[in-house]
Amino acid sequence: MKREELTEKILDIKREKGWSWKHITSEIGGMSEVLIIGALLGQMKLPKPLAKAARELFGLTEMEERMLNEVPYRGTGTPMPPTDPLIYRFYEMVMVNGPAWKALIEEEFGDGIMSAIDFNITFEREANPKGDRVKIGMSGKFLPYKYYGNEQGISDYGFKET
């Protein structure tokens, strides 16, 4: 069985049972809803205790449980640019606002990146008279570039110089 087939099997069971993602993530527990759902959709790895919980919830085989615990090949299944309208809007936000985000992060922190590995993300529904809004909070560790081959007096890392 391929990872994509396991994802389809999980989605079929979700539909058949009428389960919400909130129900599934509360039953599996143990970490962020985004990470659990990402794993069930084939983009993340579930730690062994959570893979076991998913196996029990979905009635999966031992092999399928082990597949959920394997590191996947991430990013597959989404063409570039994305064609799904919702995913495209995230792509569009990065394409339009990315240079400004980069400039602001570098001005505040220095020469580096925001980690997508040491990272948290939250979603909230925000009531608004003009139509409810999606509120997203992201928090990623700042990782400065390492300046190798530097000479005396030159910082080892690209933290903001004061």
N, C-alpha and C positions, 0 to 999 in steps of 0.2 A: 504494500500500500504506500502511496506517495503522500506527502504532507498535505497537498491540495485536496486529496480524496478524504483525508481525515477531517480537514476543515469543513468540507461539504457534508460529511456525515454528522458532525457536531451541529452545523446549521440546520440540517434536516431534523435532528432530534429536538433542537430548540423550537422549531416551527411546530412540529408534531405535538409537543408538550404544551405549547403556548407560553413558554417561559420568557421573561424579560431578561435583559443583561443584568439588571440590578439583582434579580433572583439568583441568577447563575453565579455572579461574583460574590454574593453574600453566602451562598452555599460552599463555594470553594475557599473564599477568604484568604487571609495571609499576606496580601499585598495590594497595591493600587488596582482599581477597577480597569484602568487603561492597560496595565501590564497583563492582567488576566485575560481580558478580551483580545489583546494583541496576540497572546500565546494561542488562544483558541482559534484565531484567524490565521495562524501560521507565521507570525512575525516576531514572536518572542519565545523564550524558554521558560517553562514552569519548573520551579524547584521540585525535587522529588515528592515532598509531602503534598504539594498542591497538584502535581500530576496525578497522584494517587486519588486525591479528592475528586478531581475531574473524571477519572476513570470510574469511580463509584457513582458519581452523579449521572454520567452519560451512559453507563454500562459498556465501557470500552474494554478492549482486550489488553493483555499485558504489553504486547508490542505497541499498541497505540499509546498506552501510558508512557512507555519509554520514548516514543516519538515526541510527545509533549515535553519531555525533559531534555531533548537534544537542542543544541544551538542551531537555529534555522538559518537559511540563506535569506537575509532580510531584504526588503524592498522589492521582492518579486511580485508580479501581478499588478503593479501600478505603472501604466505607460507614462512617458514624459513627453510633453506636458500631460498632466492627468486629464482624463476625459469626464470623470464623475464631477458634476457641478460643485458639490460641497468640497471635495478634496481640491478641486481646481482653485477655489477661493483661498485656501491656505497657501497654495502655490503662488497665486496672484499677490497675496499679502507679502510674501517673502520677496517676490520680484519687484514690487513697487516700494515697499518699506524697508527691505533688507539693507540697502546702502545706508539709510539713516540709522537703523538699529545698530549696524556695525560701527558707524562713526560715534554714536553715543556710548556704546559699550567700551570702545577703545579709549575714548576721552576719560571715562570714569575709571577703568581698570588697567588699561595699558594694551600692549601688543599680545593678543591671545584670542581664544575662542570661548564660547559658552558650551559646556559639555552637553551632549545629548545622551550620555550614558549616566553620569551622575546628575540626574535630572528629575524634577517633579512637575506634574501638570494636573491642574484641577479644572473642572467644568461646573458652572452653576447656571441656573435659569434666573435671569434678572427681569422682574416685572417692569413693564413700561407701558404707559397708556397708548403708545403708537405701535405696540406689538412687542411681545417678549423678546429679550435679547439673550445671546449666548455670551457668558462671561468666562474667559479663559485666563487662568493664571499659570505662568511658567517660571520655573526656578531651576537654573542650571549652574553648576560650579564653574567659576572662571578658571581656565587653564592657560597660563601664560606660555608663550613660545620660549623654548630653551635656546639661549644664545651659546652655541658650542664654538670652540676655538677662540673664545673671547680672551682678551688680554687684561692684565691687571687694571683695575678701576672700572671695567665694563661689567655691568650686572650679569649674573648667570641667567636671569629670566626677564621676560618682557613686562614686568609689573610697571604700573604707572610711575614715571619718574617725577620726583617732587623737587 
